[in-house]
Amino acid sequence: MKAIQVTQFGGPEQLVYTEVEDVVAGKGEVCVRLYAAGVNPSDTYTLTGTYAFSIPQLPYTPGLDGAGIVEAVGEGVTNVQVGDRVFVASLTRGKSTGTLAEKIVCDPSFVHPLPEQVSFEQGAALGVPALTAYRALFQRARIKPGQWVLIHGASGGVGLQAVQMAKSHGAKVIGTASKPEGKSLVEQAGADVVIDHVTESTIEEVLALTDGNGPDVIIEFLANVNLETDLKMVARFGTIVVIGNRGSIEINPRLAMQKECDILATALWNAPKDEYEQSIHGVIGMLESGALRPIIGTSLPLQHASDAFEQLAKGVGNGKLVLTID
């Protein structure tokens, strides 16, 4: 079968589209014929060989998220059957041969039903982005209907799904984006207000939108740049959830004291088994109701995986980036 294989850690140039040995489902395993795979920032970190959450044994096939049709099930598998449309949401722990391939063999707990109205590309956009958004909003921030939720960088794969999820729960959503095409996607996702990325000089704009109180919840993707601004902007007793960070920052803790706010953080890999399962059920419920519809920004063929990784590394594009598999 065709797959992306990595034999040496490094950059996108290490992603080789090649023929590899076919994968076969053993006892307690599922084989899925994939038609699309999602690419996440964590995949680019893993490729370097320095990512604390995942250092795979070489050679390996990257990819945690995908969608396709169940081709075979091993003895003892009862949650799916041959012919089912499914999405794959695998974690760094457990059996998974990687989704950047024509087929994957993995633990059955990673394979979930994909509603007919959801395309394979949309299914491949679930997994890490959807579960991260769900965990940040509902398990960490514990958002409530009627609250103001500010989502930084809302035009990305996680941000757009976070907008949809928060709106489905009755929250009022402010989404930020830097480019017109990104803002258009955030509007499409249902945000109440779409604005430029918030800076020290534009805090007053956000305060005005929230009747002077500030957002009750802030979802933060670049804490090393925005955290102090968040502390000045968040509502009293509000919550800031850090999803992404790329460096250090010096802040004045008195800002947090003045607001009595919570600064929380999340990494999907830390989710306890029961909370991971709750997230899956929540995501599937939103898919079935139509509240969640992943927005695809860029689709590339599997052969162009290196281009996809380069785009992610440079922060190019909006919406979810997926690879299609013929």
N, C-alpha and C positions, 0 to 999 in steps of 0.2 A: 504494500500500500504506500501511497505518497504521504509524506509528513515533513514537518520542520524538525531538523535535528541539530542539537548543539553538542559539539565535542570539546569545546574550549570556552571558558567564561570570557566575557568581554562585552563588546558593543553589538549593534545590529548586524554587523558584518559576519558575526558568528552563526547567524540563522541560515541554515542550509536546507533548501527544498530538495528532497531526495527520496529514493525508494528505501523503505525499511521493512523489517519482517512484520507480517500480518499479526494483529493481536487477536487473542482467542479468550472468550470468557470461561473462567474456571468455576469451581464450586463457590457459590455465594458472590458471584460477580455478574456484571451486566456489560454487554458490548453494544455500543450505539454507533450507527452510521451517521456521521456528522455532515451537516450541510452549511453550517456557519459556526464561527468561533469568535469569542470576544477577546479583545486585547486590553489589558489593564496596566496602569502604572506599575503595579507590583510585579508584573511579568518582566518589565524592563529592569527593575531592581534585582530580581532573581537572576537575570542573565549575567549580571556583573559578578556573581559568586560571593557577594559581600552582604546580602540581605539577611538580617538576623532571623527573620521568620522562616526562611526557606533557602537552604543550600542543597540543591539536588545532586544526586550522584551522576556523574558524566558517563556516557552520553545521555541526554534526556530530550524529550519533546515538551516544549513550553505549553502553557494554556491551562486555565482553570475553568473557563466558561465555554459552553457550546450548546448547540441544539441540533436535533436530528430524529432519527427513527430507531427504535430498539431492534437490533438485528439478532441478538441471541441472549439468553439468560442462563446462568448456571444453576446447578442444583440448589434448592433452598430459597431461591429468589421469588418473592410473592408480590412485591409492590408494583411491578411493571411486567408486561408481557410483550412478546415479539409483535412488531407492527405499531406499537404505541408511539405517538409524537411526544417528545420529551425535551426538557432542557436539562443541561448538566451544570451543577453548581458545586464544584469540588473544592475542598480546602487543602492546605498543605499537609494535613495529617490524613492518612488513609490511602487506599489504593487508587491511583489515577495515572494512566499512561500519557496524559496530555491531550488537550483539545485541538492543537494546531496540527491536525492530521485527519485523514479520511475516516478513521474509526478511533474509538476510545474504549478501553476496558477499565471499569472503575467499580467502587463499592456501590451497591444499590441505594444507599442512603444519599448519594449525590445525584440521583436521577429522579426527575419530577415531571408530572404531566404538563404538557403544553397545550393550552386551549386552542381549538381549531382556528379561532379568529386572530391568533398571534402568530406572526411569521417566524420562520427559523432565524432570520437575522435579529428580530426582536427578542426571540428566546435566548440567543447568544449574548444579548446585551443585559441579561439578568445576572444571576450569580453574584459576583463580587460587588458590582455597583448597587444592585437592588437591595442586597442584604446589608450593605454598609449604610445606605440611606435609611433603611428600616430601623437598624440598630441605633443609629444616631438619634433619630426622631423619637422613637417610641420606647426604646429600652434605656437610653441614656438621658435624653432631654425630657422624656415623658410629656410630650406636647399635649395641650388641651384645646378643644374647639374654642374658637374666638381669640386665641392668642395670636400676636404678631410674631412671625418667624422670618428672620433674615437669612437668606442663603447666599453666601459669597460664591462667586464663580458658578452661577447656576446654569450656565450653558454647557457644562461638561456632562459626561456620562452618569455620574452620581448625582450631580446637582439637579438635572432635569427630572430624574425620578424622585428626588427628594421634594421638588416642587409639587409634583403630582400627588405624592403620598400625603404631604401636609395639607393640600387643598381637600383631598378626599376625607380628611379628618376634621374639616371645618375650620382650619387655621386661616389667617390672613397672611399672605406671602409676599415678601419683597425679595426679588431676585436681582443679582447684579451680573453684568456682563460688560465687556469692553468694546465689542464690535457690533455693528448693526445686524449682521446675520445671527450672531449669538443672542442678541436681545430678542430677535424675532422668534427664535426657538423657545426662549424662556416664556414669552407671551403665549406661544402655542401650547406650552406645558400647563398654562393656567395661572401663572403668577398674577396677583392683583396689581402689583406695581413692578416695573422693570427700570432700573437705574444703572448709571455707571458704577464701577467699583468705588466703594466708599473710602475716602481718605480723611485725614484730620480736618481738612477744609470743608468737607461735605457732610459732616456729622449732623449739622443742623437740619439738613434736608431730610434725613431719616427721622430725626426727632419730630419734625413737623408732620410727617406722614403718620406717626404713631401718637398723635395728640400730646407730644412733648414727653412721653414716657420712655421711649426707646423700645426696641424689640424684646419680647419676652424670651425668645430663643434665638441664638445665632449659631449657624452651622458654618464652621471655619475650615477652609481648605489650605490656607497659607498663614499659619499662626505666627511664623517668624516675622512676617510683614505687618499683620493686621491686629495682633492680640491686644496691644495697648489701645488702639482705636476702638476695638470691640468693648473693652472695659469702660471706656468713656461713653459709649453709645447704648449699652445694654440696659434694660429696665432694672429697677430695684428688685431684688430677689430673682433676677433672671438667670438664664443658663447659657453658657457658651460651650459648644461641643467641638473639640478639635479633631478633625478627620485627617488633615494634611499639614505637614510642616517640613521646611527645608533648611533649617538652621536655628541659631540661637537668637534670643531677644532679651533685652533688659526692660523690665516693667516695674512700675511702682505698685506694690501690693496694697497701698492705701486706697487705690481706685477700686479694688475688689471689696475692701472693707466698707467703703462708702455705699456701695450698691448691695452689699451682702449677697453677691452673686456667686454662682458655682462655675468653676472652670473644670470641665470634664474632658476626657479624651476617649477615643475608641479606636481599636484595631480589630477588624473582623476575626482575625486568627485567635483572639482571646475569648471569643464568645463561648460560654459553657454550652454543653450539648443541648440542654433544654431550651436555652434562649436561641440557639441556632435553629432548632426545630420550630420554635414559635415564629421566628422570622420567615422561614420557608412557608409556613401556613399563612402568614399574613400577606406575603407577596403573592402566593397563588390565589388567595381570596380577592385581592385587588385586580389581578389579571382577569379572573372570571367575571368580576363585576364591571370591568371596563375602566376602573379608576386608574389603572396603571397601564400605560402603553409606551414602552421605551421608544425614544426618538433616535433614529439612526442618522448620524452626521456623515460618515464616510464609510464606504464599502470597498474593499480591495480583495483581489483573489489571493488565495493562500500563498501562491508563489511570491507575492510581494510583501511577505511578513516583515522583512527588514525595513521596507518603506514605512510600514505602520508603526514599528518601534521608533523609528526616527521622528515621525510626526509627534508621537507621544512625548518623546524626550524634549522636543522643541516647543511643546505646547501649541502646536498648530491644529486648527480645526475646532469645530463645535459639535455637540451631540456625541453619540457613542460611536466608536470606531470598531468595525467588525471585519472579519475576513470570511469570504464566501468560499465554499469547498465544492467543487464539481463532483 
